[in-house]
Amino acid sequence: MTRSSRRQYSPRDRALVAEFDALERRIAKLEHEQSLLYNTLSGLARESDLEVSIGSVCTRCTRSYVLIGNGTLYCPKCHSRRTV
């Protein structure tokens, strides 16, 4: 049975369904915001005179994407720098 059916839920089940629905909305909002930030950062990198592109997640700290430019991978969060 789907959640939207007319089935009678116990108070505990209704609370769990409501919490699940709230988490689904929160995740969707966070994914949308992440997409907006990534697109904005990509645009800034593309428009800058530095000719920087965005790489993968930093393998050292995993808290930022690395920036790629001039043969170097640079993490703006942990300041790790590696040559390509």
Backbone as CSV, one residue per row, in Angstrom:
resi,resn,N_x,N_y,N_z,CA_x,CA_y,CA_z,C_x,C_y,C_z
1,MET,0.829,-1.188,0.000,0.000,0.000,0.000,0.875,1.253,0.000
2,THR,0.458,2.254,-0.694,1.215,3.493,-0.729,0.878,4.348,0.472
3,ARG,1.753,5.302,0.731,1.527,6.190,1.874,0.279,7.035,1.707
4,SER,-0.106,7.292,0.470,-1.252,8.174,0.235,-2.591,7.437,0.292
5,SER,-2.570,6.136,0.528,-3.830,5.394,0.591,-4.596,5.770,1.857
6,ARG,-5.816,5.288,1.948,-6.709,5.625,3.061,-6.497,4.731,4.284
7,ARG,-5.447,3.976,4.306,-5.171,3.081,5.423,-5.065,3.872,6.721
8,GLN,-5.537,3.299,7.781,-5.457,3.947,9.092,-4.099,3.639,9.716
9,TYR,-3.364,4.669,10.019,-2.060,4.513,10.647,-2.181,4.755,12.140
10,SER,-1.314,4.098,12.886,-1.242,4.379,14.318,-0.586,5.747,14.484
11,PRO,-0.726,6.377,15.640,-0.074,7.673,15.852,1.435,7.611,15.603
12,ARG,2.065,6.523,16.010,3.507,6.372,15.797,3.815,6.297,14.306
13,ASP,3.019,5.515,13.568,3.230,5.405,12.124,3.006,6.736,11.419
14,ARG,1.980,7.473,11.829,1.724,8.797,11.231,2.902,9.727,11.486
15,ALA,3.459,9.660,12.694,4.615,10.505,13.014,5.812,10.119,12.149
16,LEU,6.026,8.822,11.955,7.140,8.373,11.116,6.952,8.785,9.661
17,VAL,5.733,8.671,9.163,5.444,9.078,7.784,5.672,10.579,7.629
18,ALA,5.227,11.363,8.596,5.419,12.814,8.544,6.908,13.158,8.591
19,GLU,7.657,12.460,9.439,9.097,12.710,9.535,9.793,12.325,8.230
20,PHE,9.391,11.210,7.647,9.954,10.771,6.374,9.668,11.792,5.277
21,ASP,8.433,12.268,5.214,8.067,13.276,4.215,8.886,14.552,4.396
22,ALA,9.076,14.969,5.654,9.868,16.169,5.932,11.318,15.964,5.501
23,LEU,11.862,14.780,5.753,13.235,14.492,5.341,13.369,14.467,3.820
24,GLU,12.377,13.919,3.130,12.397,13.935,1.660,12.436,15.362,1.130
25,ARG,11.609,16.233,1.701,11.590,17.642,1.263,12.926,18.317,1.575
26,ARG,13.470,18.038,2.742,14.742,18.652,3.136,15.876,18.204,2.207
27,ILE,15.924,16.919,1.893,16.955,16.410,0.988,16.812,17.031,-0.396
28,ALA,15.598,17.123,-0.898,15.373,17.728,-2.218,15.839,19.178,-2.229
29,LYS,15.545,19.912,-1.158,15.962,21.313,-1.066,17.484,21.417,-1.023
30,LEU,18.135,20.570,-0.229,19.593,20.600,-0.134,20.253,20.226,-1.456
31,GLU,19.692,19.237,-2.155,20.237,18.863,-3.461,20.099,20.008,-4.455
32,HIS,18.980,20.705,-4.410,18.775,21.846,-5.299,19.769,22.961,-4.974
33,GLU,19.950,23.265,-3.694,20.897,24.305,-3.293,22.321,23.922,-3.678
34,GLN,22.671,22.648,-3.524,24.001,22.193,-3.911,24.211,22.381,-5.413
35,SER,23.201,22.069,-6.187,23.282,22.242,-7.632,23.461,23.714,-7.998
36,LEU,22.714,24.591,-7.328,22.855,26.029,-7.577,24.266,26.504,-7.254
37,LEU,24.793,26.084,-6.118,26.142,26.497,-5.725,27.189,25.963,-6.697
38,TYR,27.053,24.720,-7.104,28.002,24.138,-8.047,27.962,24.887,-9.378
39,ASN,26.759,25.175,-9.871,26.632,25.910,-11.131,27.208,27.311,-11.016
40,THR,26.979,27.973,-9.877,27.524,29.313,-9.662,29.043,29.277,-9.616
41,LEU,29.592,28.317,-8.874,31.043,28.199,-8.781,31.651,27.864,-10.137
42,SER,30.987,27.006,-10.889,31.474,26.680,-12.236,31.485,27.920,-13.124
43,GLY,30.436,28.733,-13.008,30.374,29.973,-13.779,31.467,30.944,-13.392
44,LEU,31.719,31.075,-12.100,32.797,31.954,-11.636,34.148,31.469,-12.143
45,ALA,34.379,30.175,-12.071,35.644,29.624,-12.552,35.796,29.858,-14.048
46,ARG,34.717,29.696,-14.790,34.752,29.866,-16.245,34.993,31.328,-16.623
47,GLU,34.405,32.254,-15.871,34.493,33.673,-16.202,35.763,34.346,-15.678
48,SER,36.452,33.704,-14.763,37.637,34.340,-14.174,38.797,34.323,-15.163
49,ASP,39.714,35.236,-14.958,40.911,35.306,-15.789,41.911,34.215,-15.423
50,LEU,41.654,33.482,-14.358,42.596,32.480,-13.881,42.506,31.159,-14.637
51,GLU,41.485,30.994,-15.452,41.264,29.757,-16.193,41.301,28.552,-15.262
52,VAL,40.423,28.572,-14.300,40.314,27.514,-13.297,39.085,26.679,-13.599
53,SER,39.193,25.376,-13.391,38.019,24.507,-13.493,37.853,23.753,-12.178
54,ILE,36.698,23.140,-12.021,36.380,22.435,-10.789,36.607,20.952,-11.003
55,GLY,37.324,20.342,-10.074,37.609,18.914,-10.169,36.734,18.097,-9.243
56,SER,37.257,16.994,-8.813,36.521,16.083,-7.930,36.653,16.537,-6.474
57,VAL,36.047,15.787,-5.593,36.139,16.074,-4.160,37.582,15.855,-3.713
58,CYS,38.069,16.721,-2.853,39.432,16.608,-2.330,39.587,15.270,-1.610
59,THR,40.601,14.515,-2.000,40.825,13.208,-1.378,41.455,13.326,0.001
60,ARG,41.997,14.483,0.315,42.629,14.664,1.628,41.611,14.998,2.712
61,CYS,40.731,15.969,2.455,39.785,16.398,3.497,38.337,16.047,3.184
62,THR,38.000,15.809,1.936,36.641,15.514,1.446,35.624,16.592,1.806
63,ARG,36.075,17.818,2.041,35.165,18.903,2.416,35.006,19.955,1.328
64,SER,35.635,19.738,0.173,35.548,20.715,-0.904,35.900,20.038,-2.223
65,TYR,35.456,20.655,-3.309,35.945,20.248,-4.619,37.309,20.891,-4.812
66,VAL,38.187,20.231,-5.559,39.481,20.837,-5.853,39.339,21.747,-7.062
67,LEU,40.183,22.750,-7.106,40.256,23.660,-8.245,41.454,23.242,-9.084
68,ILE,41.271,23.230,-10.388,42.330,22.806,-11.298,42.737,23.998,-12.145
69,GLY,43.999,24.335,-12.091,44.498,25.445,-12.891,46.006,25.458,-12.933
70,ASN,46.557,25.817,-14.057,48.003,25.911,-14.240,48.719,24.627,-13.828
71,GLY,48.134,23.479,-14.140,48.767,22.202,-13.833,48.754,21.821,-12.365
72,THR,47.875,22.455,-11.589,47.832,22.208,-10.149,46.416,21.908,-9.688
73,LEU,46.300,20.953,-8.780,45.048,20.700,-8.070,45.160,21.391,-6.721
74,TYR,44.174,22.216,-6.379,44.232,22.965,-5.126,42.901,22.851,-4.394
75,CYS,42.962,22.519,-3.105,41.756,22.458,-2.282,41.644,23.754,-1.485
76,PRO,40.579,24.527,-1.688,40.430,25.783,-0.959,40.111,25.588,0.525
77,LYS,39.731,24.398,0.925,39.388,24.157,2.330,40.614,23.769,3.159
78,CYS,41.349,22.741,2.722,42.508,22.276,3.508,43.837,22.772,2.938
79,HIS,43.787,23.486,1.828,44.956,24.094,1.180,45.942,23.065,0.629
80,SER,45.480,21.844,0.414,46.313,20.820,-0.209,46.570,21.228,-1.656
81,ARG,47.796,21.038,-2.098,48.165,21.415,-3.468,48.992,20.278,-4.071
82,ARG,48.588,19.841,-5.273,49.317,18.787,-5.982,49.435,19.170,-7.443
83,THR,50.531,18.776,-8.047,50.683,19.023,-9.480,50.003,17.899,-10.250
84,VAL,49.510,18.260,-11.430,48.802,17.285,-12.268,49.789,16.589,-13.165
